[in-house]
Amino acid sequence: MSLARILDTRALVNCRFRAAVAFACRRAAVAFACRRAVVALAASLLFAGASLAADRVAGANETMNMEPGARSAALGSATMAVDGDYLGLVSNPHQLSSVRYLWASFSHTAYYEDTRYDFASAVIPLSEGQGLGISFARFGADDIPYIREGEPLPEGNDYNTLSYDDWMFSATWGRRLFNRFDLGVGFHLLYRDMDQTGWGFRGDASLRYRVVDELYVAGLLKGWTSSATTWESGEFEYSAPEFYLAASYSLPVAYLYGKLNLYWQGAGLLHREARALGYETDDDVGGRIWESPLDWLSGGRGGIEFAFDFGLSVRAGLSSFTTFKSVTAGAGLTIAKFLRVDYAFESHPVLSPVHRVSISVSPYLFAHAPKPEPEAARRGSVGSSLLGAEPDEPDEGPDSAAPQAASEAAPEGTAQPAGQADGQQASQTTSQPAGPAPEASAPQSPVVEESSDEVLEPAPSGGVYWEE
């Protein structure tokens, strides 16, 4: 066989091999495209089926809306307006912008029929004007007796029991945007173990604005991702987003050695909702603000708090302005800079009263002194007027220690002998350089101080005497 024929045969084989490879590649590409189309079609059908099977309900993931903290509960559950209650991060994530120390908070609530709500949260300052919050909660009841259908009634305590639980995990973040704005974002996950298991999810966003030094207005977009729940049976439920407004105002009362705080939180703005707490009628549905402003205002809640300078706080509020039977009350005590205890009592027109207890501990303040006050707070920005900011100890330095020592050495009202005072003036005069006569040599009129029932005048010897 000649060399030319051999080369032609190899060229033909190479061409056929390349053609086969190209055909295989085209076939693989077509198959891959078909698979992608099938997957996309299946996903679209699945999404369409889920959309058709989704049920819009009111109050999906309602456990996320329950108030855990005793302080906010005593103030009518106006959690959005209360700053410094780190058990209310679900409804108030923007308060994390003012966190300066690490805090761990715990609460316990005993409801009716042995139903309990336990909540724990931790806040971590990330930087100045920024913080992170993590919360974990369980709401449920244990030892519920049940009998299967067809089984005989048990005798004594020999019966089966079950538990219903809602487990919630929440992550929140807050940051100060500008001098007057604070932003908060939160994501909440719920696992439900009832007659069937289920998962729930919701995302929230809030914004707070400082109108004046002690007046704040806040808004919360609850469920901007929609509040969705999926069940083991394949059922899918969701609730549409809702928007809320809140406000707080603080007024120092020097005569009573404390501060008066007012809190208000409005009803939902976007949807109609039930206002009545007595369950007497089913048609008592509240209108939106543009439909009935007075009815919308009646669906709000609020509270009043007086915080004494020595650490005691007394609180009262209404969880619904529709009835005075929803009154709430409570108290709080700052035992130390690192330890706070709160208690709340909540009444209800139908159900039994509820008692809440919460405690907050700061590991940082337990082991360290408070940090110096930020420079921005000294200039009167948001950080200095936050209602829940931790108190700082005044800075003690050599400049402040000297006057304090001098004041302690010479008590008020102690008179010096005239000769000693003249001698001190003479020594000071000799030590100073010669110059023009000071203005102090001019005759001075005696200073008279008046009190409620007496007149104080300086004595000739330098002391003080009084006349009735």
KAKA-V608725 format. One line per field, one symbol per residue. phi: phi as a letter, one per 30 degrees, with the letter a starting at -180 (. if undefined). psi: psi as a letter, one per 40 degrees, with the letter a starting at -180 (. if undefined). burial: + if it has 9 or more other ideal C-beta (glycine too) atoms within 8 Angstrom, else -. A space follows every 50 residues. Layout:
# KAKA-V608725
phi: ???
psi: ???
burial: ???
This chain:
# KAKA-V608725
phi: .ddddddddddddddddddddddddddddddddddddddddddddddddd ddddcdbcidhdedcddcddddddciidddcdcjcddcddcbdddddcdc bdbbbbbbbccdhidbbcbbbbcbddadiaabbbbbbbblbchddbbddj ddddcicdbdbbbcbbcbbbbbbbaddbdccbcbbbbbbbccbbdbdabb babbbbbbbcdbebcbbbbbcdidciccbccddjdbbabddbbbcaabbb bdbddchabcccbbbdddccbdbdcdcdhdbccdcddddddaeddddddd baabbccdddjcbcbaabdaddaddcdbalabbcdbdcbbbbbbbbcbdb dddbcbbbbbbcddddcbdedddddddddiddddcddcdddcdddcbddd dddddddddcddidccddddddddddddddddddaddddddddcdddccc cdbaccbddddjdbbbbd
psi: hidddddddddddddddddddddddddddddddddddddddddddddddd ddehhhihfhfdddeihdiddddefefgddehhegeefddegeeeeeehe ihihiiihhhaiffhihhhiihhhhdahfhihihihihhaiifhiihihe iihihbegiiiiihihhhhihihiihdadehhiiiihhhhhhgbdiiiii iihihihihhdadehihiihghfeeihihhideeihiihiiihiiiiihh hhgddefahhhhihhiiiddiiihdieefdieeghiiidedgddddddea iiiihhhideehhiiiahehedieefiiiaiihgdidehihiiihhiidd iiihhihiihhhddddeiiiiihiddddefaddeehdeihiiiihhaddd dddddddddgihehiiidddddddddddddeiiiaihieeeihiiihhhh adeihhihideeahiih.
burial: -----+-------------------------------------------+ --++-----++-++---++++++++++++++++++++++++++++++++- +++++++++-----+++++++++++----++++++++++++--+--+--- ----------+-++++++-+++++++----+++++++++++++---++++ ++++++++++---+++++++++++-++++++----+++++++++++++++ +-+----++++++++++++---+-+++------+-+++---+--++++++ ++++++++---++-++++++++--++++++++++--++++++++++++-- ---++++++++++++----+-----++---++++++++++---------+ +-------------+--+--+----------------------------- ---++++-+--+++----
